[in-house]
Amino acid sequence: MSIDTNYYPAPGNAINGLTAAATPPTYNSGNGWYPIPKSWAAGAVEEIDIHVYADGSNAVTAARLVGGRLEYQVLADDNIESIGSNELTLTSHVFETGDGPVRVSNSGGALPTGISASVDYWVVKTGANTLKLSDSLYNALNSKTIVVSGGSGTNTISDVVTGQDWQKTKRIHWASMGYLGEANDGAMTLTSVMSWQGRVKHADEIVVYSMVATFGSAVATYCRLVPRPVVRGK
């Protein structure tokens, strides 16, 4: 039997307990996104190994792995009021991180530098009244944003409602993949010489995973997701 290593990426770090990051909407603590490359969704990965470890002692509670799938989302058009430090101001906007693709149109002036009317973008929410844009879902979930400046007239962000299904605006909706840890409440005790390991079945519709948890200390805690590929042929 052989494994085609072209079908899956190297293991990736999904979480760092010292780094602030967005979390799935239903959960109030934890860090880290791990987007699933397209090749995974094509059936190249069967399961995912989870390794959780810490630089020192850390009591982790309510540890869950959650998975996000894309569902269609109709969003209200919103006008960009100002731009500063690549951040767009839209008072009380409805957008969430990962929303997209969206497009920006202009009337009565010129689009901001860095934005094209015919290009798809994904949202990085930075506040109730601010957001940034990325050129892919992967980059949006990892807060890698485009450089934007200037612009005049009225610039409007809109969802995409025409075209093929894969071209239309979607939003990530979350489902719990279950508690991690040995206890029923997802608790695990980590030290510098111990770690927790588990395994989950990968579902093709899941495009992003996140581990969410409450950390008992400020010790750097990490989660490593390791894809287990489908074995193909002999």
C-alpha positions in Angstrom: 0.0 0.0 0.0 1.2 3.5 -0.7 0.2 7.0 0.4 0.1 9.9 -2.1 1.7 12.7 -0.1 0.7 15.2 -2.8 -2.8 15.1 -1.4 -2.3 16.5 2.0 -0.3 19.3 3.6 2.3 19.2 6.4 0.8 19.4 9.9 -0.1 22.8 11.1 -0.3 24.6 14.4 -3.9 25.6 15.0 -3.8 27.2 18.4 -1.6 29.2 20.7 -3.0 30.1 24.2 -1.1 33.3 24.3 -2.4 34.7 21.0 -5.7 36.6 20.8 -7.7 35.3 17.9 -11.3 35.1 16.7 -13.4 32.2 18.1 -16.5 30.5 16.7 -19.6 32.5 17.6 -21.1 30.0 20.0 -18.0 29.7 22.2 -16.5 32.4 24.4 -12.9 31.2 24.9 -10.1 29.6 22.9 -8.0 30.4 19.9 -7.1 29.4 16.5 -8.4 28.5 13.1 -7.2 25.7 10.9 -8.7 25.9 7.3 -9.0 22.7 5.3 -7.2 22.9 1.9 -9.4 22.0 -1.1 -7.6 18.7 -1.5 -8.8 17.5 1.8 -12.4 18.2 0.8 -11.8 16.2 -2.3 -11.6 13.0 -0.2 -7.8 12.9 0.4 -8.1 12.8 4.2 -10.1 10.4 6.3 -9.2 11.4 9.9 -7.4 14.1 11.8 -5.1 13.4 14.7 -5.2 16.1 17.4 -2.1 16.7 19.6 -2.5 19.2 22.5 0.6 20.2 24.5 1.9 23.1 26.6 5.3 24.7 27.3 4.5 24.2 31.0 1.7 23.1 33.3 -1.7 24.2 32.2 -5.2 23.0 33.2 -7.4 23.1 30.2 -11.2 22.8 30.6 -14.1 22.6 28.2 -11.8 21.7 25.4 -13.8 21.1 22.2 -13.0 20.7 18.5 -15.5 22.5 16.4 -16.0 22.3 12.7 -17.3 25.0 10.3 -19.2 24.5 7.1 -20.1 27.1 4.5 -23.8 28.0 4.1 -25.4 30.6 1.9 -25.8 34.0 3.6 -27.7 37.0 2.3 -26.0 40.1 3.6 -27.1 43.7 3.5 -25.2 46.1 1.3 -23.2 48.6 3.4 -21.3 51.7 2.4 -17.7 52.3 3.4 -17.5 55.5 5.4 -13.8 55.9 5.7 -10.5 54.0 5.4 -7.5 54.1 7.7 -4.6 51.7 8.2 -6.2 49.3 5.7 -9.3 49.2 7.9 -12.7 50.0 6.5 -15.2 51.9 8.7 -18.9 50.8 8.3 -21.0 51.7 11.3 -22.9 48.7 12.9 -22.0 46.5 10.0 -23.4 42.9 9.7 -20.3 41.1 8.5 -18.4 38.4 10.3 -14.9 37.0 9.8 -14.9 34.6 6.9 -17.9 36.1 5.1 -17.5 36.0 1.4 -17.0 36.3 -1.4 -18.0 39.9 -1.3 -17.4 42.7 -3.9 -16.9 46.4 -3.7 -18.6 48.8 -6.1 -18.3 52.5 -6.6 -20.5 55.4 -7.7 -19.5 59.1 -8.0 -15.8 58.6 -7.6 -13.0 56.0 -7.6 -12.5 52.7 -5.7 -9.8 52.6 -3.0 -6.4 51.6 -4.2 -6.0 47.9 -3.7 -9.6 47.0 -4.5 -11.0 46.0 -7.9 -14.7 45.9 -8.7 -14.4 42.5 -10.4 -12.4 40.7 -7.6 -13.8 38.6 -4.8 -12.8 39.4 -1.2 -13.4 37.9 2.2 -14.1 39.7 5.5 -11.9 40.0 8.6 -14.1 41.6 11.3 -12.0 43.9 13.5 -14.8 45.6 15.4 -18.5 46.4 15.4 -17.8 49.3 13.1 -14.7 48.2 11.3 -13.4 45.4 9.0 -10.5 44.5 6.7 -10.5 42.5 3.5 -8.6 39.4 2.4 -8.1 37.8 -1.0 -9.1 34.3 0.1 -11.1 32.5 2.8 -7.8 31.0 4.1 -6.2 34.4 4.5 -9.3 35.9 6.1 -9.3 33.2 8.8 -5.6 33.8 9.4 -6.0 37.6 9.4 -3.9 38.1 6.3 -5.4 41.2 4.8 -4.9 43.3 1.7 -3.5 46.9 1.6 -6.2 49.5 1.0 -6.1 53.3 0.8 -7.8 56.3 -0.6 -11.0 56.1 -2.6 -13.7 58.7 -3.3 -17.4 58.9 -3.9 -19.6 56.1 -2.5 -18.0 52.6 -2.1 -20.3 49.8 -1.3 -19.6 46.2 -0.1 -22.2 43.7 -1.4 -22.7 40.0 -1.2 -22.6 37.9 -4.4 -25.9 36.4 -5.3 -25.4 35.4 -9.0 -23.3 32.8 -10.6 -22.6 29.2 -9.7 -23.2 28.0 -6.1 -19.5 28.0 -5.3 -19.4 31.7 -6.4 -22.1 33.0 -4.0 -21.5 34.6 -0.6 -21.5 32.1 2.3 -20.9 32.2 6.0 -19.2 29.7 8.2 -21.7 27.9 10.5 -20.3 25.9 13.4 -21.0 22.5 14.9 -19.2 20.9 17.8 -17.2 17.8 16.9 -17.3 16.8 20.6 -15.4 17.4 23.8 -11.7 16.6 23.9 -9.9 15.4 27.0 -10.5 12.3 29.2 -13.3 13.8 31.3 -16.9 14.3 30.1 -16.4 18.1 30.3 -13.4 18.2 28.1 -10.9 18.7 30.8 -7.2 17.9 30.4 -4.2 18.5 32.6 -1.0 19.3 30.7 2.6 19.6 32.0 5.9 20.2 30.1 6.4 16.5 29.7 2.8 15.5 28.9 0.3 16.0 26.1 -3.2 14.9 25.1 -3.9 13.1 21.8 -7.1 12.2 20.1 -8.6 11.5 16.6 -11.6 12.6 14.8 -13.3 11.6 11.5 -12.9 14.3 8.8 -16.2 15.3 7.2 -15.9 16.6 3.7 -18.3 19.6 4.2 -16.0 20.9 7.0 -13.8 23.7 5.7 -12.3 25.0 8.9 -11.6 23.6 12.4 -11.0 25.3 15.7 -10.2 24.1 19.1 -11.9 26.2 21.8 -11.1 25.9 25.5 -10.5 27.7 28.7 -6.9 27.9 29.8 -6.0 27.8 33.5 -2.7 29.7 33.1 -0.8 32.0 30.7 1.4 29.1 29.6 1.6 28.8 25.8 -0.6 25.9 24.8 -0.7 24.5 21.3 -2.9 22.2 19.3 -1.5 20.4 16.3 -3.9 19.0 13.7 -2.3 16.2 11.6 -4.2 14.8 8.6 -4.3 11.1 8.1 -4.6 10.6 4.3 -6.8 8.1 2.5 -4.6 5.1 1.4 -4.8 4.9 -2.4 -3.9 1.6 -4.2 -0.9 -0.6 -3.8 
